[in-house]
């Protein structure tokens, strides 16, 4: 079984206000809305890529930020990924923090509109469920996506299919429907981890307001052109002029690992990029999501 992880007290304290149980403004405002608290988190290269190419596993995060990810999982009711991620990676989708018993495990949620995930009882997420190290997934599927044999495997492990209608023009779900379905299952917080299609769809201008906190780990590397990029769609004014698609506010930077420059302002000074790259460590930042005022075309 995979090793357990530990996060230093200082790192946990830095994250605390941004967790669903914290005291940040986003945490307080979402309590009045009929949806879960939404944390979007991912690791990216300096050129905003998640991987070298579609389907290619690319290691970006180190042990410290990995522990951060599992700490975040422990504090969310659910973790959500797209079907491409489970097909490519066969992830366990559990929390491996030291002391995390079954009650501390998040519910895995998989978006699979067309029923593409041909899982078996030997898929890692079900092995963890049988071992009491995780929960079986809830899989959001379209009308044609429910397979009776796979449904039996799901239900035997405590998971289930949740039927959603996809968009009329393409086999995807809209985010209000996804979040409403999770809320109906009493999943009051969700950590959205990827992959790129899931993240980019959530960053669409129509859905950005649904994101409460963004936690991004920036690895000190460029993957180069042709990578799988995370970026919102281009937004234009009525005259065709491009404007910023979104703006992040309440930004807080933190180094997970050794040798963090003492003040985040140092990142804006000459030579800061070379200093960061020389450290060979990942930098994470936490923000709340805000649509830029000029992002709405006139």
C-alpha positions in Angstrom: 0.0 0.0 0.0 1.2 3.5 -0.7 3.1 5.5 1.9 1.3 7.9 4.3 2.1 11.6 4.0 2.6 14.4 6.5 2.3 18.1 6.1 4.4 20.5 8.3 2.3 22.5 10.8 3.4 25.8 9.2 2.1 24.7 5.8 -1.2 23.5 7.3 -1.7 26.8 9.1 -1.1 28.7 5.9 -3.8 26.7 4.1 -6.3 26.8 6.9 -8.2 30.0 6.1 -8.8 28.8 2.5 -10.3 25.4 3.4 -14.0 24.8 3.3 -14.0 24.8 7.1 -11.9 28.0 7.3 -12.9 31.6 7.9 -12.1 33.2 4.6 -14.6 35.4 2.8 -15.2 32.8 0.0 -15.9 30.2 2.7 -18.5 32.4 4.4 -20.2 33.5 1.2 -20.7 30.0 -0.2 -22.7 29.0 2.9 -25.6 31.0 1.5 -25.6 29.3 -1.9 -27.2 26.1 -3.0 -24.0 24.4 -4.1 -20.7 23.0 -2.6 -17.7 25.0 -1.8 -15.4 24.7 -4.9 -11.7 24.5 -4.8 -9.8 24.3 -8.1 -6.3 22.9 -7.8 -3.7 21.8 -10.2 0.1 21.8 -10.9 1.4 23.6 -13.9 4.7 24.4 -15.6 5.9 28.0 -16.1 4.3 27.9 -19.5 0.9 26.9 -18.1 1.1 23.3 -19.2 -0.2 20.3 -17.2 1.6 17.7 -19.2 3.9 17.3 -22.2 1.2 15.9 -24.4 -2.3 14.4 -24.1 -2.2 11.1 -22.2 1.4 11.6 -21.2 2.0 11.5 -17.5 4.3 14.4 -16.6 5.6 14.8 -13.0 5.4 18.4 -12.0 4.9 18.4 -8.2 7.3 17.3 -5.6 6.8 15.5 -2.2 5.9 18.7 -0.3 3.2 19.8 -2.7 2.0 16.2 -3.0 1.4 16.2 0.8 -0.4 19.5 0.4 -2.7 17.9 -2.1 -3.6 15.1 0.2 -4.1 17.5 3.1 -6.6 19.4 0.9 -8.3 16.1 0.1 -8.7 15.4 3.8 -10.6 18.7 4.2 -13.0 18.3 1.2 -16.1 16.1 1.1 -15.4 15.1 -2.6 -12.6 15.2 -5.1 -13.6 15.5 -8.8 -11.7 14.5 -12.0 -12.6 13.9 -15.6 -12.8 10.5 -17.3 -9.6 11.1 -19.2 -7.7 11.3 -15.9 -9.0 7.9 -14.6 -8.4 6.2 -18.0 -4.9 7.5 -18.3 -3.7 7.3 -14.7 -5.8 4.7 -12.8 -5.6 7.0 -9.7 -6.5 5.9 -6.2 -8.4 9.2 -5.5 -8.0 8.9 -1.7 -6.3 10.7 1.1 -3.0 9.3 2.3 -2.3 11.7 5.2 -1.0 10.2 8.4 -4.0 9.4 10.6 -6.6 9.7 7.9 -9.1 6.9 8.6 -12.1 6.0 6.5 -14.2 8.9 7.9 -11.6 11.3 6.6 -11.7 10.0 3.1 -13.2 12.2 0.3 -15.7 10.8 -2.1 -14.2 10.4 -5.5 -16.4 11.9 -8.3 -15.8 11.1 -12.0 -17.3 13.0 -14.9 -18.0 10.4 -17.6 -20.9 11.6 -19.8 -20.5 8.8 -22.4 -19.6 6.0 -20.0 -16.0 5.6 -21.3 -14.4 4.4 -18.1 -14.2 0.6 -18.4 -13.2 0.1 -14.8 -13.0 -3.3 -13.1 -12.8 -4.4 -9.5 -9.0 -4.3 -9.9 -9.0 -0.6 -10.6 -7.0 1.1 -7.9 -9.9 3.1 -6.5 -11.8 -0.1 -5.8 -8.8 -1.8 -4.3 -8.4 1.1 -1.9 -12.2 0.9 -1.1 -11.9 -2.8 -0.3 -8.9 -2.1 1.9 -10.7 0.6 3.9 -8.3 3.2 2.5 -10.7 5.1 0.4 -14.3 5.4 -0.9 -15.8 4.1 -4.1 -16.6 6.7 -6.7 -19.8 8.4 -7.7 -19.7 8.6 -11.5 -21.7 11.2 -13.3 -23.0 9.7 -16.5 -25.3 10.5 -19.4 -28.4 8.4 -20.3 -26.4 6.0 -22.4 -23.5 5.7 -20.0 -24.8 3.1 -17.5 -23.4 -0.4 -17.9 -25.1 -3.0 -15.7 -21.9 -5.0 -15.1 -20.0 -1.9 -14.0 -23.0 -0.7 -12.0 -22.8 -3.9 -10.0 -19.1 -3.4 -9.3 -19.8 0.2 -8.2 -22.7 -0.6 -5.9 -20.9 -3.6 -4.3 -18.1 -1.1 -3.2 -20.5 1.6 -2.0 -20.4 3.8 -5.1 -23.0 4.6 -7.7 -23.8 6.1 -11.1 -25.5 9.5 -11.0 -27.5 10.3 -14.1 -27.2 13.8 -15.6 -28.3 15.3 -18.9 -25.5 16.4 -21.1 -25.5 19.5 -23.3 -27.6 19.2 -26.4 -24.7 20.1 -28.7 -21.9 18.0 -27.1 -21.5 15.2 -24.6 -20.6 17.4 -21.6 -22.3 18.4 -18.5 -22.8 22.1 -17.4 -21.2 23.0 -14.1 -24.4 24.2 -12.3 -25.9 20.8 -12.9 -22.7 19.0 -11.7 -22.6 21.1 -8.5 -26.3 20.7 -7.9 -26.0 16.9 -8.1 -23.1 16.9 -5.6 -25.1 19.2 -3.2 -28.0 16.8 -3.5 -25.7 14.0 -2.3 -24.8 16.1 0.8 -21.3 16.7 -0.6 -20.8 20.3 0.6 -17.3 20.8 -0.6 -15.5 19.6 -3.7 -11.8 19.7 -4.8 -11.6 19.8 -8.6 -8.2 18.3 -9.7 -8.4 17.9 -13.5 -7.6 17.1 -16.2 -7.2 19.9 -18.6 -10.6 19.7 -20.2 -12.3 19.8 -16.9 -10.2 22.7 -15.6 -10.6 24.7 -18.8 -14.3 24.2 -18.9 -14.6 25.5 -15.3 -12.5 28.5 -16.3 -15.0 29.4 -19.0 -16.4 32.9 -18.4 -19.9 31.4 -17.8 -18.6 29.3 -14.9 -15.8 31.2 -13.2 -18.0 32.6 -10.6 -18.6 29.1 -9.3 -15.0 28.8 -8.2 -14.3 29.9 -4.6 -10.6 29.1 -4.2 -7.8 28.3 -6.7 -4.7 26.6 -5.5 -2.0 26.3 -8.1 1.4 24.7 -7.8 3.9 26.2 -10.3 6.8 23.9 -11.0 10.2 25.6 -11.9 10.2 24.2 -15.5 9.1 24.9 -19.0 7.5 22.0 -20.8 7.7 23.7 -24.2 5.2 24.2 -27.0 2.7 21.5 -27.7 1.9 20.7 -24.0 -1.6 20.4 -22.5 -2.3 24.0 -21.6 -4.6 25.4 -18.9 -6.1 28.7 -20.0 -9.6 30.3 -20.1 -11.2 31.0 -23.5 -10.4 34.4 -25.1 -12.9 37.1 -24.2 -13.6 40.0 -26.6 -15.6 43.2 -26.4 -18.4 43.7 -28.8 -16.0 45.4 -31.2 -13.7 42.4 -31.2 -11.0 43.8 -29.0 -9.5 41.2 -26.7 -9.7 41.7 -22.9 -8.5 39.7 -19.9 -10.6 36.6 -19.4 -10.4 36.6 -15.6 -8.6 38.1 -12.7 -7.5 36.5 -9.5 -7.7 38.4 -6.2 -6.5 37.8 -2.6 -3.4 36.1 -3.9 -1.1 34.5 -1.3 2.2 32.8 -2.2 3.8 30.0 -0.3 6.9 27.8 -0.9 6.4 24.1 -0.1 9.9 22.9 0.8 13.1 24.6 1.5 14.6 28.0 0.8 11.5 30.1 0.1 12.4 33.8 -0.4 11.3 35.5 2.8 8.9 38.0 1.1 6.6 37.2 -1.9 7.5 40.6 -3.3 10.9 39.2 -4.1 9.3 37.4 -7.0 8.7 40.7 -8.7 12.3 41.9 -8.4 15.0 41.5 -11.0 16.5 38.1 -11.0 13.7 36.5 -9.0 12.8 34.0 -11.7 16.4 32.7 -11.9 16.5 32.5 -8.1 13.2 30.5 -8.1 14.4 28.1 -10.8 17.7 27.6 -9.0 15.8 26.4 -5.9 14.3 23.5 -7.8 11.2 23.7 -5.6 7.5 24.2 -6.3 5.7 27.4 -5.5 2.0 27.3 -4.7 -0.4 30.2 -4.5 -4.0 30.5 -3.2 -6.5 33.0 -4.7 -10.1 33.6 -4.8 -11.7 33.8 -8.3 -13.0 37.1 -9.6 -14.1 37.9 -13.1 -12.3 41.0 -14.4 -14.6 43.9 -14.8 -13.4 44.4 -18.4 -13.9 40.7 -19.2 -17.6 41.2 -19.8 -18.0 42.4 -23.4 -20.0 45.7 -23.8 
